[in-house]
């Protein structure tokens, strides 16, 4: 239902050296807690995963906001409205699904970038009462890959069943994070230079 909530993510991976031993990457870890904030139920989310992609590629993809809809589940579009140094304003449309119902979601968010380190996202307007998240990127020297740490707080402005809410959010975060990590670890096809015609 809330797969659209954690839109801001991306990725690619470097080829693995043929002779280098393949190291097992840690699996995705996700935790979701429902907390009371001013009498309302807010969800706090933590997720951690590791990809083989080097930090510069992870950063390039995670900050390629205009292309997020290509791999983030239930995101229909993502568009940069403005950029001022490390501050980016992004408009996103997605779909929230619950049982047999679906609802179009519109968000405008602010992303504040600390190059090669973190992205802080906060809600400007849209179909949420509260939304903030932080992406942290940590190089993994042993593998040449990158550890990705996500922390978010969200409060939808639509009804979420209290008994199912945490499970729904967890399922959606896992689905979104798995899609993002898979995109980060995807090998891009090598670019082929055009052969000049005589």
PyMOL commands that set and color helices and strands:
alter all, ss='L'
color gray80, all
select helices_A, chain A and resi 3-6+55-62+65-70+165-184
alter helices_A, ss='H'
color red, helices_A
select strands_A, chain A and resi 29-37+40-51+75-84+87-98+101-114+118-126+128-140+145-156
alter strands_A, ss='S'
color yellow, strands_A
deselect
rebuild
show_as cartoon
